[in-house]
């Protein structure tokens, strides 16, 4: 995975088009397209603006690019952050139940 592919994945998880993202980060669509296709690298300033707009951190972008995070985690995080606090708390409780249930299952 590359940094450009990570940016593309986070952009899609946020439901943004290249045009929309370019406007939000004050860049050009063509520039972002080249970055996503790994034909160019973002400046550090642009990288921070991208991370902020995509509601993530520069560290998470690199974690994903290095394979320490998969696409489903990106989409889960994006969807989770869009929920109201009560729904977030409910999902945390549900995930805790799943984890607890896995711990009590007998292994084959």
C-alpha positions in Angstrom: 0.0 0.0 0.0 1.2 3.5 -0.7 0.4 6.9 0.9 -1.6 7.9 -2.2 -3.7 4.8 -1.9 -4.2 5.5 1.8 -5.4 9.0 1.0 -7.8 7.7 -1.6 -9.2 5.1 0.8 -9.8 7.7 3.6 -11.4 10.1 1.0 -13.8 7.4 -0.2 -14.6 6.4 3.4 -15.6 10.1 4.0 -17.8 10.0 0.9 -15.8 12.8 -0.8 -15.0 13.2 -4.5 -11.6 14.4 -5.6 -13.2 17.8 -6.5 -14.8 18.1 -3.1 -11.6 17.2 -1.3 -9.5 19.6 -3.5 -11.8 22.4 -2.6 -11.7 21.7 1.1 -7.9 21.5 1.3 -7.4 24.3 -1.2 -5.6 22.3 -3.8 -6.2 21.3 -7.3 -8.1 18.2 -8.3 -5.3 17.2 -10.7 -2.7 17.5 -8.0 -4.7 15.2 -5.7 -5.3 12.8 -8.5 -1.5 12.5 -9.1 -1.0 12.0 -5.4 -3.6 9.2 -5.2 -2.0 7.5 -8.3 1.5 7.9 -6.7 2.7 10.1 -9.4 3.4 12.9 -6.9 4.0 13.3 -3.2 2.0 15.8 -1.1 3.9 18.6 0.7 3.9 18.3 4.5 1.5 21.2 4.7 -0.9 19.5 2.3 -0.6 16.2 4.1 -1.7 17.9 7.3 -4.6 19.6 5.6 -5.7 16.3 4.0 -5.5 14.5 7.4 -7.5 17.2 9.1 -10.2 17.3 6.3 -10.4 13.5 6.3 -10.8 13.6 10.1 -7.8 11.4 10.7 -4.1 11.9 11.6 -1.0 11.9 9.5 0.1 8.9 11.6 -3.1 7.0 10.6 -2.5 7.7 6.9 1.0 6.2 7.3 -0.3 3.3 9.4 -2.7 2.4 6.6 -0.1 2.9 3.9 2.3 0.6 5.8 -0.4 -2.1 6.1 -1.0 -1.8 9.9 -4.6 -0.9 9.3 -7.0 -2.3 6.7 -9.8 -0.7 4.6 -12.6 -2.0 6.8 -11.0 -0.3 9.9 -10.9 3.0 7.9 -14.6 2.7 6.9 -15.6 1.7 10.5 -13.8 4.7 11.9 -15.3 7.1 9.4 -18.8 5.8 10.0 -18.3 5.8 13.7 -17.3 9.4 13.8 -20.4 10.4 11.9 -22.7 9.0 14.6 -24.1 11.0 17.5 -22.6 10.3 20.9 -25.4 7.9 22.1 -25.0 5.7 19.0 -21.3 5.7 19.4 -21.6 4.5 23.0 -24.1 1.8 22.0 -21.7 0.5 19.4 -18.8 0.5 21.9 -21.0 -1.6 24.2 -21.9 -4.0 21.4 -18.3 -4.4 20.4 -17.4 -5.1 24.0 -20.1 -7.9 24.1 -18.6 -9.4 20.9 -15.1 -9.4 22.4 -16.3 -10.9 25.6 -18.2 -13.6 23.8 -15.1 -14.5 21.8 -13.1 -14.9 25.0 -15.7 -17.4 26.5 -15.9 -19.6 23.3 -14.1 -22.8 23.5 -11.3 -23.2 21.0 -11.5 -26.3 18.7 
